[in-house]
Amino acid sequence: MNYVDIRGVILVNNMLLLTKSMFAIMIGFFGSVVLGFVLIPLLKQLKIGQRISIYVGENHRKKEGTPTMGGFIFILPTLLATFFLLLTNKMDYTSNLGIVLIVFIGYAIIGFLDDYLSIKRHDNEGLTEFQKLFGQIVIALIFFFMYMKHGGQTALIVGTLGIHIEMGWIYGLFILFLLVGASNAVNLTDGLDGLAGGLSAIAFIAFSLISMVVGFQDMGIFTFILVGALLGFLVYNTFPAKVIMGDTGSLALGGVMAAIAILTHREVTLAMVAGVFILETLSVILQVIWLHLFKKKLFLMSPIHHHFEKLGWEERDIVKLFWTFGLVLAMSGIFFGVWL
């Protein structure tokens, strides 16, 4: 095969990948839009509404009763589209994809139970922290077992930085830390209309492209479906939100984001792509430490998006700022992740 033939094969393969990616985004988007149109009235009818904390201000009090558990609007189309592509042989099943699906479904179940109990008890108290952690540990153990069974590596490798750390069984704890940390980070960020959904879509676009380029086509297609579904969800979730994703959605998004970073061996890239989520989490941690040490607040309110609200910023302006910051970090993460 000569040089021209090789270029032709590469071009055809790239076009096929591009076509698959666009199709994945489209079916995710349209599935999400259709489901949202059907599900939101049903959630209202069942009185599955969000309860708002008394501490977040009068603007948020107006959102009392907004339908929650909206995470199903992007979770179900993503799963259905993935299974459809698998059954029609448009997508290859791999052990990595199996792990991603288990994490996605598992964390969605934990979030659903938390949302359901909150609604049933008519307060914001769902699962206890211990119950959540127990569920997350079980999923992390399943992840680690499947990962090792199919030849997963236990080293943290960052080629461009010359890092190669063999972690052995401690890598299992590292998986748990990333899963718990990422899911809680997205959960904390889900405080303004469209904020967590938009940032997640941006982050998953980055991981879709990285997955495709570094040879994980299965996860790339899955992630593109999820991106499309999130864009469809944002039709209903941007200001003023007609539905809130709830823990059902936020825990699933954070868990699967960490899972994809681990399976593509881009754990360090996750810290860059998910930089805004990390900033939100750090603001909460710093607020607690500051209160303990100095008996006063570091921020007017945490997570930090509420600090901007207390300063008088409009909700839509805060979301735009955070989306822009997230986009810059995602683009940096793509460069870092591809050339890692």
Phi and psi in degrees as GROMACS dihedral restraints (atoms count N, CA, C in turn):
[ dihedral_restraints ]
;  ai    aj    ak    al  type     phi  dphi    fc
    3     4     5     6     1   -84.2    20    10
    4     5     6     7     1   178.7    20    10
    6     7     8     9     1   -61.3    20    10
    7     8     9    10     1   -40.8    20    10
    9    10    11    12     1   -64.0    20    10
   10    11    12    13     1   -41.8    20    10
   12    13    14    15     1   -63.0    20    10
   13    14    15    16     1   -42.4    20    10
   15    16    17    18     1   -61.9    20    10
   16    17    18    19     1   -43.8    20    10
   18    19    20    21     1   -61.8    20    10
   19    20    21    22     1   -38.1    20    10
   21    22    23    24     1   -64.5    20    10
   22    23    24    25     1   -42.8    20    10
   24    25    26    27     1   -63.8    20    10
   25    26    27    28     1   -43.4    20    10
   27    28    29    30     1   -62.6    20    10
   28    29    30    31     1   -42.3    20    10
   30    31    32    33     1   -62.7    20    10
   31    32    33    34     1   -43.8    20    10
   33    34    35    36     1   -62.7    20    10
   34    35    36    37     1   -44.6    20    10
   36    37    38    39     1   -62.3    20    10
   37    38    39    40     1   -41.3    20    10
   39    40    41    42     1   -65.1    20    10
   40    41    42    43     1   -39.2    20    10
   42    43    44    45     1   -65.6    20    10
   43    44    45    46     1   -38.2    20    10
   45    46    47    48     1   -64.8    20    10
   46    47    48    49     1   -42.6    20    10
   48    49    50    51     1   -63.6    20    10
   49    50    51    52     1   -41.8    20    10
   51    52    53    54     1   -63.9    20    10
   52    53    54    55     1   -41.8    20    10
   54    55    56    57     1   -63.7    20    10
   55    56    57    58     1   -45.2    20    10
   57    58    59    60     1   -61.3    20    10
   58    59    60    61     1   -41.5    20    10
   60    61    62    63     1   -64.7    20    10
   61    62    63    64     1   -45.8    20    10
   63    64    65    66     1   -64.8    20    10
   64    65    66    67     1   -40.1    20    10
   66    67    68    69     1   -63.9    20    10
   67    68    69    70     1   -40.3    20    10
   69    70    71    72     1   -62.0    20    10
   70    71    72    73     1   -44.3    20    10
   72    73    74    75     1   -63.3    20    10
   73    74    75    76     1   -42.4    20    10
   75    76    77    78     1   -63.5    20    10
   76    77    78    79     1   -47.7    20    10
   78    79    80    81     1   -69.1    20    10
   79    80    81    82     1   -33.1    20    10
   81    82    83    84     1   -65.0    20    10
   82    83    84    85     1   -43.8    20    10
   84    85    86    87     1   -65.2    20    10
   85    86    87    88     1   -53.2    20    10
   87    88    89    90     1   -66.5    20    10
   88    89    90    91     1   -36.3    20    10
   90    91    92    93     1   -62.2    20    10
   91    92    93    94     1   -41.3    20    10
   93    94    95    96     1   -68.3    20    10
   94    95    96    97     1   -42.5    20    10
   96    97    98    99     1   -63.6    20    10
   97    98    99   100     1   -44.5    20    10
   99   100   101   102     1   -64.7    20    10
  100   101   102   103     1   -45.8    20    10
  102   103   104   105     1   -64.4    20    10
  103   104   105   106     1   -39.7    20    10
  105   106   107   108     1   -61.0    20    10
  106   107   108   109     1   -40.5    20    10
  108   109   110   111     1   -61.2    20    10
  109   110   111   112     1   -33.9    20    10
  111   112   113   114     1   -87.2    20    10
  112   113   114   115     1   -40.5    20    10
  114   115   116   117     1   -77.5    20    10
  115   116   117   118     1   -38.7    20    10
  117   118   119   120     1   -58.9    20    10
  118   119   120   121     1   -47.6    20    10
  120   121   122   123     1   -60.3    20    10
  121   122   123   124     1   -34.8    20    10
  123   124   125   126     1   -66.2    20    10
  124   125   126   127     1   -41.8    20    10
  126   127   128   129     1   -62.7    20    10
  127   128   129   130     1   -38.5    20    10
  129   130   131   132     1   -64.8    20    10
  130   131   132   133     1   -42.4    20    10
  132   133   134   135     1   -63.2    20    10
  133   134   135   136     1   -37.6    20    10
  135   136   137   138     1   -83.3    20    10
  136   137   138   139     1    -1.0    20    10
  138   139   140   141     1    58.1    20    10
  139   140   141   142     1    41.8    20    10
  141   142   143   144     1   -92.1    20    10
  142   143   144   145     1    80.8    20    10
  144   145   146   147     1  -113.0    20    10
  145   146   147   148     1   154.7    20    10
  147   148   149   150     1   -78.5    20    10
  148   149   150   151     1   135.5    20    10
  150   151   152   153     1   -95.6    20    10
  151   152   153   154     1   134.4    20    10
  153   154   155   156     1  -105.6    20    10
  154   155   156   157     1   135.9    20    10
  156   157   158   159     1   -63.0    20    10
  157   158   159   160     1   144.8    20    10
  159   160   161   162     1   -72.4    20    10
  160   161   162   163     1   -10.2    20    10
  162   163   164   165     1   -93.0    20    10
  163   164   165   166     1    -7.1    20    10
  165   166   167   168     1   -93.3    20    10
  166   167   168   169     1    -3.0    20    10
  168   169   170   171     1   106.8    20    10
  169   170   171   172     1   163.8    20    10
  171   172   173   174     1   -65.0    20    10
  172   173   174   175     1   -35.6    20    10
  174   175   176   177     1   -59.2    20    10
  175   176   177   178     1   -37.8    20    10
  177   178   179   180     1   -78.1    20    10
  178   179   180   181     1   -26.1    20    10
  180   181   182   183     1   -61.3    20    10
  181   182   183   184     1   -27.2    20    10
  183   184   185   186     1   -66.1    20    10
  184   185   186   187     1   -18.8    20    10
  186   187   188   189     1   -86.7    20    10
  187   188   189   190     1    -1.8    20    10
  189   190   191   192     1   -53.5    20    10
  190   191   192   193     1   127.6    20    10
  192   193   194   195     1    90.5    20    10
  193   194   195   196     1    -3.1    20    10
  195   196   197   198     1   -59.9    20    10
  196   197   198   199     1   131.0    20    10
  198   199   200   201     1   -51.9    20    10
  199   200   201   202     1   135.3    20    10
  201   202   203   204     1  -115.0    20    10
  202   203   204   205     1  -170.5    20    10
  204   205   206   207     1    63.0    20    10
  205   206   207   208     1    22.1    20    10
  207   208   209   210     1   -66.3    20    10
  208   209   210   211     1    -8.8    20    10
  210   211   212   213     1   -57.6    20    10
  211   212   213   214     1   -26.9    20    10
  213   214   215   216     1   -61.1    20    10
  214   215   216   217     1   -24.3    20    10
  216   217   218   219     1   -64.9    20    10
  217   218   219   220     1   -30.9    20    10
  219   220   221   222     1  -106.8    20    10
  220   221   222   223     1   -20.5    20    10
  222   223   224   225     1   -70.9    20    10
  223   224   225   226     1   -51.7    20    10
  225   226   227   228     1   -63.4    20    10
  226   227   228   229     1   -47.1    20    10
  228   229   230   231     1   -61.0    20    10
  229   230   231   232     1   -36.9    20    10
  231   232   233   234     1   -63.1    20    10
  232   233   234   235     1   -45.1    20    10
  234   235   236   237     1   -67.4    20    10
  235   236   237   238     1   -45.7    20    10
  237   238   239   240     1   -63.9    20    10
  238   239   240   241     1   -42.7    20    10
  240   241   242   243     1   -65.4    20    10
  241   242   243   244     1   -39.6    20    10
  243   244   245   246     1   -63.4    20    10
  244   245   246   247     1   -47.2    20    10
  246   247   248   249     1   -64.5    20    10
  247   248   249   250     1   -35.9    20    10
  249   250   251   252     1   -63.3    20    10
  250   251   252   253     1   -46.4    20    10
  252   253   254   255     1   -65.5    20    10
  253   254   255   256     1   -35.1    20    10
  255   256   257   258     1   -67.0    20    10
  256   257   258   259     1   -44.4    20    10
  258   259   260   261     1   -68.3    20    10
  259   260   261   262     1   -29.1    20    10
  261   262   263   264     1   -95.2    20    10
  262   263   264   265     1     9.4    20    10
  264   265   266   267     1    60.0    20    10
  265   266   267   268     1    26.7    20    10
  267   268   269   270     1   -89.3    20    10
  268   269   270   271     1    -4.2    20    10
  270   271   272   273     1  -150.1    20    10
  271   272   273   274     1   137.8    20    10
  273   274   275   276     1   -89.8    20    10
  274   275   276   277     1   135.8    20    10
  276   277   278   279     1   -84.0    20    10
  277   278   279   280     1   133.0    20    10
  279   280   281   282     1  -132.9    20    10
  280   281   282   283     1   164.7    20    10
  282   283   284   285     1   -61.9    20    10
  283   284   285   286     1   -35.8    20    10
  285   286   287   288     1   -62.6    20    10
  286   287   288   289     1   -43.2    20    10
  288   289   290   291     1   -63.8    20    10
  289   290   291   292     1   -38.2    20    10
  291   292   293   294     1   -60.1    20    10
  292   293   294   295     1   -42.9    20    10
  294   295   296   297     1   -63.6    20    10
  295   296   297   298     1   -44.3    20    10
  297   298   299   300     1   -59.4    20    10
  298   299   300   301     1   -43.4    20    10
  300   301   302   303     1   -65.7    20    10
  301   302   303   304     1   -39.5    20    10
  303   304   305   306     1   -63.1    20    10
  304   305   306   307     1   -45.0    20    10
  306   307   308   309     1   -64.4    20    10
  307   308   309   310     1   -45.0    20    10
  309   310   311   312     1   -59.4    20    10
  310   311   312   313     1   -49.8    20    10
  312   313   314   315     1   -69.3    20    10
  313   314   315   316     1   -43.3    20    10
  315   316   317   318     1   -60.7    20    10
  316   317   318   319     1   -45.8    20    10
  318   319   320   321     1   -71.5    20    10
  319   320   321   322     1   -31.5    20    10
  321   322   323   324     1   -64.3    20    10
  322   323   324   325     1   -38.3    20    10
  324   325   326   327     1   -65.6    20    10
  325   326   327   328     1   -44.1    20    10
  327   328   329   330     1   -59.5    20    10
  328   329   330   331     1   -45.5    20    10
  330   331   332   333     1   -63.6    20    10
  331   332   333   334     1   -40.7    20    10
  333   334   335   336     1   -61.8    20    10
  334   335   336   337     1   -44.6    20    10
  336   337   338   339     1   -61.5    20    10
  337   338   339   340     1   -39.5    20    10
  339   340   341   342     1   -64.2    20    10
  340   341   342   343     1   -46.2    20    10
  342   343   344   345     1   -63.3    20    10
  343   344   345   346     1   -45.0    20    10
  345   346   347   348     1   -61.5    20    10
  346   347   348   349     1   -45.0    20    10
  348   349   350   351     1   -66.9    20    10
  349   350   351   352     1   -36.2    20    10
  351   352   353   354     1   -61.7    20    10
  352   353   354   355     1   -43.6    20    10
  354   355   356   357     1   -69.2    20    10
  355   356   357   358     1   -42.4    20    10
  357   358   359   360     1   -63.0    20    10
  358   359   360   361     1   -36.9    20    10
  360   361   362   363     1   -89.6    20    10
  361   362   363   364     1    -4.1    20    10
  363   364   365   366     1    59.9    20    10
  364   365   366   367     1    38.6    20    10
  366   367   368   369     1  -150.8    20    10
  367   368   369   370     1  -173.6    20    10
  369   370   371   372     1   -95.4    20    10
  370   371   372   373     1    14.0    20    10
  372   373   374   375     1  -100.0    20    10
  373   374   375   376     1   107.2    20    10
  375   376   377   378     1  -103.2    20    10
  376   377   378   379     1  -117.3    20    10
  378   379   380   381     1   -68.2    20    10
  379   380   381   382     1   149.3    20    10
  381   382   383   384     1   -73.5    20    10
  382   383   384   385     1   162.6    20    10
  384   385   386   387     1   -59.6    20    10
  385   386   387   388     1   -38.0    20    10
  387   388   389   390     1   -64.3    20    10
  388   389   390   391     1   -43.2    20    10
  390   391   392   393     1   -63.5    20    10
  391   392   393   394     1   -42.3    20    10
  393   394   395   396     1   -61.6    20    10
  394   395   396   397     1   -48.1    20    10
  396   397   398   399     1   -62.6    20    10
  397   398   399   400     1   -39.6    20    10
  399   400   401   402     1   -60.4    20    10
  400   401   402   403     1   -46.1    20    10
  402   403   404   405     1   -61.8    20    10
  403   404   405   406     1   -41.1    20    10
  405   406   407   408     1   -66.9    20    10
  406   407   408   409     1   -35.5    20    10
  408   409   410   411     1   -65.8    20    10
  409   410   411   412     1   -42.6    20    10
  411   412   413   414     1   -59.9    20    10
  412   413   414   415     1   -45.1    20    10
  414   415   416   417     1   -65.5    20    10
  415   416   417   418     1   -39.9    20    10
  417   418   419   420     1   -63.4    20    10
  418   419   420   421     1   -38.0    20    10
  420   421   422   423     1   -66.3    20    10
  421   422   423   424     1   -41.8    20    10
  423   424   425   426     1   -62.7    20    10
  424   425   426   427     1   -43.5    20    10
  426   427   428   429     1   -55.6    20    10
  427   428   429   430     1   -53.7    20    10
  429   430   431   432     1   -63.6    20    10
  430   431   432   433     1   -40.6    20    10
  432   433   434   435     1   -62.0    20    10
  433   434   435   436     1   -49.1    20    10
  435   436   437   438     1   -66.1    20    10
  436   437   438   439     1   -39.4    20    10
  438   439   440   441     1   -61.1    20    10
  439   440   441   442     1   -48.0    20    10
  441   442   443   444     1   -71.1    20    10
  442   443   444   445     1   -36.2    20    10
  444   445   446   447     1   -60.9    20    10
  445   446   447   448     1   -31.7    20    10
  447   448   449   450     1  -103.5    20    10
  448   449   450   451     1    26.2    20    10
  450   451   452   453     1    80.5    20    10
  451   452   453   454     1    27.9    20    10
  453   454   455   456     1   -67.6    20    10
  454   455   456   457     1   146.1    20    10
  456   457   458   459     1   -86.1    20    10
  457   458   459   460     1   153.0    20    10
  459   460   461   462     1  -115.9    20    10
  460   461   462   463     1    24.2    20    10
  462   463   464   465     1  -107.7    20    10
  463   464   465   466     1   143.1    20    10
  465   466   467   468     1   -92.8    20    10
  466   467   468   469     1   113.5    20    10
  468   469   470   471     1  -122.4    20    10
  469   470   471   472     1   127.0    20    10
  471   472   473   474     1  -132.4    20    10
  472   473   474   475     1    96.3    20    10
  474   475   476   477     1   -58.2    20    10
  475   476   477   478     1   -45.5    20    10
  477   478   479   480     1   -65.8    20    10
  478   479   480   481     1   -24.8    20    10
  480   481   482   483     1  -100.1    20    10
  481   482   483   484     1     0.7    20    10
  483   484   485   486     1    67.5    20    10
  484   485   486   487     1    29.3    20    10
  486   487   488   489     1   -98.5    20    10
  487   488   489   490     1   128.2    20    10
  489   490   491   492     1  -147.9    20    10
  490   491   492   493     1    98.1    20    10
  492   493   494   495     1  -116.0    20    10
  493   494   495   496     1   114.2    20    10
  495   496   497   498     1   -80.4    20    10
  496   497   498   499     1   120.0    20    10
  498   499   500   501     1  -105.4    20    10
  499   500   501   502     1   -16.4    20    10
  501   502   503   504     1    58.8    20    10
  502   503   504   505     1  -138.3    20    10
  504   505   506   507     1   -65.9    20    10
  505   506   507   508     1   -20.3    20    10
  507   508   509   510     1   -63.7    20    10
  508   509   510   511     1   -21.8    20    10
  510   511   512   513     1   -60.3    20    10
  511   512   513   514     1   -29.2    20    10
  513   514   515   516     1   -61.7    20    10
  514   515   516   517     1   -41.6    20    10
  516   517   518   519     1   -67.1    20    10
  517   518   519   520     1   -35.0    20    10
  519   520   521   522     1   -63.9    20    10
  520   521   522   523     1   -41.3    20    10
  522   523   524   525     1   -60.6    20    10
  523   524   525   526     1   -45.3    20    10
  525   526   527   528     1   -60.7    20    10
  526   527   528   529     1   -44.0    20    10
  528   529   530   531     1   -60.0    20    10
  529   530   531   532     1   -44.1    20    10
  531   532   533   534     1   -68.6    20    10
  532   533   534   535     1   -42.4    20    10
  534   535   536   537     1   -63.2    20    10
  535   536   537   538     1   -49.1    20    10
  537   538   539   540     1   -66.2    20    10
  538   539   540   541     1   -44.8    20    10
  540   541   542   543     1   -62.7    20    10
  541   542   543   544     1   -46.8    20    10
  543   544   545   546     1   -67.7    20    10
  544   545   546   547     1   -42.1    20    10
  546   547   548   549     1   -65.0    20    10
  547   548   549   550     1   -41.8    20    10
  549   550   551   552     1   -69.7    20    10
  550   551   552   553     1   -32.4    20    10
  552   553   554   555     1   -65.1    20    10
  553   554   555   556     1   -45.2    20    10
  555   556   557   558     1   -65.5    20    10
  556   557   558   559     1   -38.2    20    10
  558   559   560   561     1   -61.6    20    10
  559   560   561   562     1   -42.5    20    10
  561   562   563   564     1   -67.6    20    10
  562   563   564   565     1   -32.2    20    10
  564   565   566   567     1   -75.5    20    10
  565   566   567   568     1   -20.3    20    10
  567   568   569   570     1   -78.1    20    10
  568   569   570   571     1    70.2    20    10
  570   571   572   573     1  -127.3    20    10
  571   572   573   574     1   -10.3    20    10
  573   574   575   576     1  -128.1    20    10
  574   575   576   577     1   153.3    20    10
  576   577   578   579     1   -59.4    20    10
  577   578   579   580     1   119.3    20    10
  579   580   581   582     1    82.2    20    10
  580   581   582   583     1    -5.0    20    10
  582   583   584   585     1   -67.3    20    10
  583   584   585   586     1   -59.2    20    10
  585   586   587   588     1   -67.5    20    10
  586   587   588   589     1   -39.0    20    10
  588   589   590   591     1   -63.5    20    10
  589   590   591   592     1   -45.4    20    10
  591   592   593   594     1   -66.7    20    10
  592   593   594   595     1   -44.4    20    10
  594   595   596   597     1   -63.9    20    10
  595   596   597   598     1   -37.0    20    10
  597   598   599   600     1   -66.1    20    10
  598   599   600   601     1   -43.0    20    10
  600   601   602   603     1   -59.0    20    10
  601   602   603   604     1   -43.3    20    10
  603   604   605   606     1   -62.8    20    10
  604   605   606   607     1   -46.0    20    10
  606   607   608   609     1   -63.6    20    10
  607   608   609   610     1   -40.5    20    10
  609   610   611   612     1   -73.8    20    10
  610   611   612   613     1   -27.2    20    10
  612   613   614   615     1   -61.2    20    10
  613   614   615   616     1   -43.3    20    10
  615   616   617   618     1   -61.1    20    10
  616   617   618   619     1   -46.9    20    10
  618   619   620   621     1   -71.8    20    10
  619   620   621   622     1   -26.4    20    10
  621   622   623   624     1   -63.0    20    10
  622   623   624   625     1   -49.4    20    10
  624   625   626   627     1   -66.3    20    10
  625   626   627   628     1   -42.7    20    10
  627   628   629   630     1   -61.7    20    10
  628   629   630   631     1   -45.1    20    10
  630   631   632   633     1   -59.3    20    10
  631   632   633   634     1   -43.8    20    10
  633   634   635   636     1   -63.6    20    10
  634   635   636   637     1   -45.8    20    10
  636   637   638   639     1   -68.4    20    10
  637   638   639   640     1   -38.1    20    10
  639   640   641   642     1   -92.6    20    10
  640   641   642   643     1     7.9    20    10
  642   643   644   645     1    99.4    20    10
  643   644   645   646     1    19.4    20    10
  645   646   647   648     1  -113.8    20    10
  646   647   648   649     1    69.3    20    10
  648   649   650   651     1   -63.4    20    10
  649   650   651   652     1   -36.2    20    10
  651   652   653   654     1   -58.5    20    10
  652   653   654   655     1   -47.9    20    10
  654   655   656   657     1   -73.9    20    10
  655   656   657   658     1   -28.3    20    10
  657   658   659   660     1   -63.3    20    10
  658   659   660   661     1   -45.9    20    10
  660   661   662   663     1   -65.0    20    10
  661   662   663   664     1   -45.3    20    10
  663   664   665   666     1   -57.2    20    10
  664   665   666   667     1   -44.5    20    10
  666   667   668   669     1   -69.0    20    10
  667   668   669   670     1   -34.6    20    10
  669   670   671   672     1   -64.9    20    10
  670   671   672   673     1   -38.0    20    10
  672   673   674   675     1   -60.3    20    10
  673   674   675   676     1   -45.1    20    10
  675   676   677   678     1   -63.6    20    10
  676   677   678   679     1   -38.7    20    10
  678   679   680   681     1   -59.7    20    10
  679   680   681   682     1   -47.4    20    10
  681   682   683   684     1   -60.3    20    10
  682   683   684   685     1   -42.8    20    10
  684   685   686   687     1   -64.9    20    10
  685   686   687   688     1   -37.2    20    10
  687   688   689   690     1   -67.2    20    10
  688   689   690   691     1   -39.4    20    10
  690   691   692   693     1   -62.9    20    10
  691   692   693   694     1   -38.8    20    10
  693   694   695   696     1   -65.7    20    10
  694   695   696   697     1   -38.4    20    10
  696   697   698   699     1   -63.8    20    10
  697   698   699   700     1   -36.7    20    10
  699   700   701   702     1   -66.0    20    10
  700   701   702   703     1   -20.0    20    10
  702   703   704   705     1   -57.3    20    10
  703   704   705   706     1   -33.7    20    10
  705   706   707   708     1  -104.2    20    10
  706   707   708   709     1   -12.5    20    10
  708   709   710   711     1  -105.2    20    10
  709   710   711   712     1   -15.6    20    10
  711   712   713   714     1   -74.2    20    10
  712   713   714   715     1   163.0    20    10
  714   715   716   717     1   -61.5    20    10
  715   716   717   718     1   131.7    20    10
  717   718   719   720     1   -82.0    20    10
  718   719   720   721     1   129.3    20    10
  720   721   722   723     1   -65.9    20    10
  721   722   723   724     1   133.3    20    10
  723   724   725   726     1   -91.5    20    10
  724   725   726   727     1   -13.0    20    10
  726   727   728   729     1  -156.4    20    10
  727   728   729   730     1   151.7    20    10
  729   730   731   732     1  -116.0    20    10
  730   731   732   733     1   139.3    20    10
  732   733   734   735     1   -67.5    20    10
  733   734   735   736     1   -29.5    20    10
  735   736   737   738     1    69.0    20    10
  736   737   738   739     1  -179.3    20    10
  738   739   740   741     1   -65.2    20    10
  739   740   741   742     1   -26.6    20    10
  741   742   743   744     1   -53.2    20    10
  742   743   744   745     1   -43.9    20    10
  744   745   746   747     1   -87.2    20    10
  745   746   747   748     1   -43.4    20    10
  747   748   749   750     1   -67.3    20    10
  748   749   750   751     1   -41.1    20    10
  750   751   752   753     1   -66.9    20    10
  751   752   753   754     1   -39.7    20    10
  753   754   755   756     1   -63.4    20    10
  754   755   756   757     1   -42.5    20    10
  756   757   758   759     1   -64.6    20    10
  757   758   759   760     1   -47.1    20    10
  759   760   761   762     1   -64.5    20    10
  760   761   762   763     1   -42.0    20    10
  762   763   764   765     1   -63.4    20    10
  763   764   765   766     1   -45.2    20    10
  765   766   767   768     1   -72.8    20    10
  766   767   768   769     1   -29.1    20    10
  768   769   770   771     1   -63.0    20    10
  769   770   771   772     1   -45.3    20    10
  771   772   773   774     1   -65.6    20    10
  772   773   774   775     1   -40.6    20    10
  774   775   776   777     1   -61.0    20    10
  775   776   777   778     1   -44.1    20    10
  777   778   779   780     1   -66.1    20    10
  778   779   780   781     1   -38.9    20    10
  780   781   782   783     1   -62.4    20    10
  781   782   783   784     1   -41.0    20    10
  783   784   785   786     1   -67.7    20    10
  784   785   786   787     1   -47.0    20    10
  786   787   788   789     1   -71.0    20    10
  787   788   789   790     1   -25.3    20    10
  789   790   791   792     1   -92.5    20    10
  790   791   792   793     1     4.1    20    10
  792   793   794   795     1    58.4    20    10
  793   794   795   796     1    42.2    20    10
  795   796   797   798     1  -124.0    20    10
  796   797   798   799     1    46.3    20    10
  798   799   800   801     1   -62.9    20    10
  799   800   801   802     1   -39.4    20    10
  801   802   803   804     1   -70.6    20    10
  802   803   804   805     1   -36.3    20    10
  804   805   806   807     1   -60.2    20    10
  805   806   807   808     1   -33.1    20    10
  807   808   809   810     1   -56.4    20    10
  808   809   810   811     1   -40.2    20    10
  810   811   812   813     1   -62.5    20    10
  811   812   813   814     1   -29.0    20    10
  813   814   815   816     1   -83.8    20    10
  814   815   816   817     1   -50.0    20    10
  816   817   818   819     1   -62.9    20    10
  817   818   819   820     1   -37.9    20    10
  819   820   821   822     1   -97.3    20    10
  820   821   822   823     1    29.0    20    10
  822   823   824   825     1   -58.2    20    10
  823   824   825   826     1   -38.9    20    10
  825   826   827   828     1   -67.8    20    10
  826   827   828   829     1   -40.6    20    10
  828   829   830   831     1   -60.8    20    10
  829   830   831   832     1   -40.4    20    10
  831   832   833   834     1   -65.9    20    10
  832   833   834   835     1   -41.7    20    10
  834   835   836   837     1   -59.7    20    10
  835   836   837   838     1   -43.1    20    10
  837   838   839   840     1   -60.8    20    10
  838   839   840   841     1   -43.7    20    10
  840   841   842   843     1   -67.3    20    10
  841   842   843   844     1   -43.2    20    10
  843   844   845   846     1   -62.1    20    10
  844   845   846   847     1   -34.4    20    10
  846   847   848   849     1   -63.8    20    10
  847   848   849   850     1   -35.9    20    10
  849   850   851   852     1   -69.1    20    10
  850   851   852   853     1   -45.1    20    10
  852   853   854   855     1   -62.7    20    10
  853   854   855   856     1   -45.8    20    10
  855   856   857   858     1   -64.2    20    10
  856   857   858   859     1   -37.1    20    10
  858   859   860   861     1   -61.4    20    10
  859   860   861   862     1   -43.6    20    10
  861   862   863   864     1   -65.5    20    10
  862   863   864   865     1   -45.8    20    10
  864   865   866   867     1   -62.5    20    10
  865   866   867   868     1   -44.1    20    10
  867   868   869   870     1   -62.7    20    10
  868   869   870   871     1   -43.2    20    10
  870   871   872   873     1   -62.6    20    10
  871   872   873   874     1   -39.2    20    10
  873   874   875   876     1   -69.2    20    10
  874   875   876   877     1   -40.4    20    10
  876   877   878   879     1   -83.3    20    10
  877   878   879   880     1   -41.0    20    10
  879   880   881   882     1  -115.8    20    10
  880   881   882   883     1    -0.7    20    10
  882   883   884   885     1    60.3    20    10
  883   884   885   886     1    28.1    20    10
  885   886   887   888     1  -151.1    20    10
  886   887   888   889     1   163.7    20    10
  888   889   890   891     1   -82.1    20    10
  889   890   891   892     1   142.6    20    10
  891   892   893   894     1   -82.8    20    10
  892   893   894   895     1   -41.2    20    10
  894   895   896   897     1  -112.5    20    10
  895   896   897   898     1   155.7    20    10
  897   898   899   900     1   -61.1    20    10
  898   899   900   901     1   -33.7    20    10
  900   901   902   903     1  -164.5    20    10
  901   902   903   904     1   147.3    20    10
  903   904   905   906     1  -121.6    20    10
  904   905   906   907     1   155.9    20    10
  906   907   908   909     1   -57.6    20    10
  907   908   909   910     1   167.6    20    10
  909   910   911   912     1   -65.1    20    10
  910   911   912   913     1   -21.4    20    10
  912   913   914   915     1   -63.9    20    10
  913   914   915   916     1   -29.8    20    10
  915   916   917   918     1   -72.9    20    10
  916   917   918   919     1   -27.2    20    10
  918   919   920   921     1   -61.1    20    10
  919   920   921   922     1   -44.1    20    10
  921   922   923   924     1   -64.7    20    10
  922   923   924   925     1   -36.6    20    10
  924   925   926   927     1   -62.2    20    10
  925   926   927   928     1   -43.9    20    10
  927   928   929   930     1   -64.8    20    10
  928   929   930   931     1   -25.5    20    10
  930   931   932   933     1   -77.1    20    10
  931   932   933   934     1    -7.9    20    10
  933   934   935   936     1   103.5    20    10
  934   935   936   937     1     6.3    20    10
  936   937   938   939     1   -70.0    20    10
  937   938   939   940     1   146.8    20    10
  939   940   941   942     1   -74.3    20    10
  940   941   942   943     1   145.5    20    10
  942   943   944   945     1   -56.2    20    10
  943   944   945   946     1   -44.6    20    10
  945   946   947   948     1   -64.1    20    10
  946   947   948   949     1   -34.6    20    10
  948   949   950   951     1   -69.5    20    10
  949   950   951   952     1   -37.5    20    10
  951   952   953   954     1   -63.6    20    10
  952   953   954   955     1   -45.6    20    10
  954   955   956   957     1   -61.9    20    10
  955   956   957   958     1   -43.5    20    10
  957   958   959   960     1   -60.5    20    10
  958   959   960   961     1   -43.7    20    10
  960   961   962   963     1   -61.2    20    10
  961   962   963   964     1   -47.2    20    10
  963   964   965   966     1   -67.8    20    10
  964   965   966   967     1   -38.2    20    10
  966   967   968   969     1   -61.1    20    10
  967   968   969   970     1   -42.9    20    10
  969   970   971   972     1   -63.0    20    10
  970   971   972   973     1   -46.0    20    10
  972   973   974   975     1   -61.5    20    10
  973   974   975   976     1   -42.2    20    10
  975   976   977   978     1   -63.5    20    10
  976   977   978   979     1   -37.7    20    10
  978   979   980   981     1   -65.9    20    10
  979   980   981   982     1   -42.3    20    10
  981   982   983   984     1   -62.4    20    10
  982   983   984   985     1   -44.1    20    10
  984   985   986   987     1   -64.9    20    10
  985   986   987   988     1   -38.8    20    10
  987   988   989   990     1   -64.2    20    10
  988   989   990   991     1   -42.6    20    10
  990   991   992   993     1   -63.9    20    10
  991   992   993   994     1   -39.3    20    10
  993   994   995   996     1   -65.4    20    10
  994   995   996   997     1   -38.8    20    10
  996   997   998   999     1   -66.1    20    10
  997   998   999  1000     1   -35.7    20    10
  999  1000  1001  1002     1   -62.7    20    10
 1000  1001  1002  1003     1   -46.7    20    10
 1002  1003  1004  1005     1   -60.7    20    10
 1003  1004  1005  1006     1   -47.9    20    10
 1005  1006  1007  1008     1   -65.7    20    10
 1006  1007  1008  1009     1   -42.4    20    10
 1008  1009  1010  1011     1   -70.1    20    10
 1009  1010  1011  1012     1   -35.6    20    10
 1011  1012  1013  1014     1   -74.5    20    10
 1012  1013  1014  1015     1   -39.3    20    10
 1014  1015  1016  1017     1   -94.8    20    10
 1015  1016  1017  1018     1    11.2    20    10
